[in-house]
């Protein structure tokens, strides 16, 4: 299973950030070989003030 470099991640976002601004970087590794060692990232389902979390932030699936 993938192992994250930290057990928990937290970030604060300034108001009025520019679109595309970096908020947080996460990192995980997998001890498998080749394609089985590949780690992909995604946001969990959530809502902020009734809107989907994905309408506020996005994740680069390949890099975290």
Secondary structure as UniProt FT lines:
FT   STRAND          3..4
FT   TURN            15..16
FT   TURN            19..20
FT   STRAND          28..29
FT   HELIX           34..37
FT   STRAND          47..48
FT   TURN            49..50
FT   STRAND          51..52
FT   HELIX           53..55
FT   TURN            61..63
//
